[in-house]
Every structure is written in structure tokens, then in C-alpha cells.
Amino acid sequence: MRSNGPITFNSYLQKTGGVNAPLSGRLHRLSGGAGSANCAFASIHTGIELLMKKLPIIQVDAFTTKPLAGNPCAVILEADGLSEKTMQAIALEMNLSETAFVMSSNVADFRARYFTPSEEVPLAGHPTIATVYALILKDLVSYPEKKNVNLQLEAGVVTVEVADTPLGRPRITMSQLKPKFLRTYDPAEVLPAFGLEEEDALDGLPIMTVSTGTPQLMIPLKSLEALQKARPVIARLTELRYLGDFFSPHLFILNGITERGTTFARHFGLPPDTFEDPFTGSATGGMGAYLWHHQLIDSPNFLAEQGHLMDRPGEAFVEIIGPRDAIETVKVGGFAIEVMTGELLLP
């Protein structure tokens, strides 16, 4: 028998035996045959959509002024009601190096949590740049009037500066936490995890973990050729990380890949996280502290480059605050651009 009235989601469930009935049987009972199946499907879709929760989502490329460069980050706004399990599932769905979730805060302007596809990170650079840029796009941060935004991260509250520029877009700079110089490693223990040999390391410098909010392993190399040939040996890197005190490894040289740069770096992950990160703001901060502390740079201000070997070039402006033996903070800043906006649909 055909329905005499419009098909709604509730009437569909009532007339067809509920969600446990086979789909083909439900459509035939509802429509009287296959001829009205498309109508039924459209009504079902409309009903399901009405039941979905919709959250604003913006995908931002950070540490670049050009789309499809730098490091992409999905920024989910209005995320207060999401559980940690749901946030982790969304980050796996996005499959980016990090996904940011923005919430209200009692101690800062906003709270943000950052997840890789496999775990939460307490502080990260490119999601911070992307988050503040997304807030500006949504008029939740007044630009260019507001000069500072405080973000509550899992590592603590950080201050993010918003500066107007001749480009007509803001330069966003985060102040990372006071650096901690942690464990040192034997080069013979570390370098084989990247298919490298001891002679590839920069002579006389320690391989060590530095944290400005997230502990990252600093691996200084002597040449671009060494950096180019680095390839993680998954089994070795997995064991190294399991036995170590760091989140991920940061390999770098003391030359830019362009004339603008002072340093050039690569940053690797382990599955299911991304294999290589286009630009890593937290590790760039740790690298800045390492370079200044070990007297490898003459000026506390420099330009860091990363991502060029992935065809996603990015750059960050780095400033180290404090003397070499008592660094107070490291500032890491750059530009950002939106590449996609829409809604995230959740049950």
C-alpha cells in the first residue's frame, strides 16, 4: 500500500518495522515498489541529517601565505560537548598531523586541544597558528584591534600575538613555554633509526630532547645531503621512541634551503600518524632554544624553513627571549590561509 501523505523520518520508522528491518523490505513496504525508492532514500537522508550535530570546521594551512603549502590543520569550533574519544576519532578521520578543537575557557580567551590521528599532544605550533587564524575568520577575535589571544592548552596557558602586516593578513606568533633540556642520546643509538651513520651528525653536538611544551628529539646533521637521505626505519624508531622521553624527532641543518632561511628541518612520525610533518612549530621552538643555548646562532632572531622536500614549503619567524643559559621563552610565528570551510556532521 502506498503512503497517502509525505514521508517523514519518524513515519518511515513506524511504517517499516524500525531500523532493524532490512532496507530493501522497508523501502518496498513504504513505497509499494522500487519506483519510489529514490523518494524514500531522500526522505531518510533528510531525517538523518536533522538528527546530526553540526559543528563549524575550517581547514587552515599554517606557516605559509599560499594555499596547499605549509602544514594543514582542521580546526573544529564549538567543541565543548565533545568527548575525548570523539575528538580522537575525528582526528583519525581528518588524518592530518594535528586537528584542533576549540572550546570555552575559564582561565584564558579560549581553550584548545590538539590531537594527532593516534594521540593528544599538550602543545603544538601549527595548530595554534591555525586556531587563532580560524577565530579571526569567524570574527571571534577582533582583527586588527586585538593584539593578544590567550589559549589554554593542555601544557598550560600560552600567549599568541596577532600583528597587522602590509600583506593585509595577520602574522600570528605564539610564546612557547620555558625550555627544558632533557635526556641526551648516543648517536649510534639514534642515527640508524633514520638510515644514517654517525658521520652524518654535526660534530661535537649532543642529540637531545628539548621541550618548550612538547618534548622533541633534536638531531643536528652536518649537510643537506644527510637530511635528504634520512628515511625512518619504523621498527628502530618505534623502539627508540618507546624507550625514550620524546614525542617525535626533529632533524635539522644550520643552513636554509633558500637564501631566506637560517635552518632547514624535517620531522617524522610513526603510523597511524603522518609519516612526515610539513612544518612543526613546537619542534621549531625547541630547536631555537637548542641553537641559542649551544651558541650555534649569533642572533636570537632567525627564519626556520621546513616542508620543501614534500612540496609544502613553510617558514616560521623565531625569536628566543633570554640569555643562552636562562632562556625564558621562544616565540614562533608565521602566516596562515584558509583552504576549506564547512560543517562537521556528528551523530
Secondary structure, DSSP 4 states (H G I P E B T S, - for coil): ---SS---HHHHHHHHT-TTS-HHHHHHHHHSSGGGHHHHHHHHHHHHHHHSEEEEEEEEEES-SSTT-SEEEEEE-S-TT--HHHHHHHHHHHTSS-EEEEE--SSSSEEEEEE-SS-EES--HHHHHHHHHHHHHTTSS-TTT--EEEEEETTEEEEEEEE--TTSS-EEEEE-PPPEEEEEE-HHHHGGGGT--GGGBPTT--EEEEESSSEEEEEEBS-HHHHHH----HHHHHHHHHHSS-SEEEEEESS-SSTT-SEEEEEE--TTS-SEES--HHHHHHHHHHHHHTT--SSSEEEEEE-GGGT--EEEEEEEES-TTS--EEEEEE-EEEEEEEEEEE-
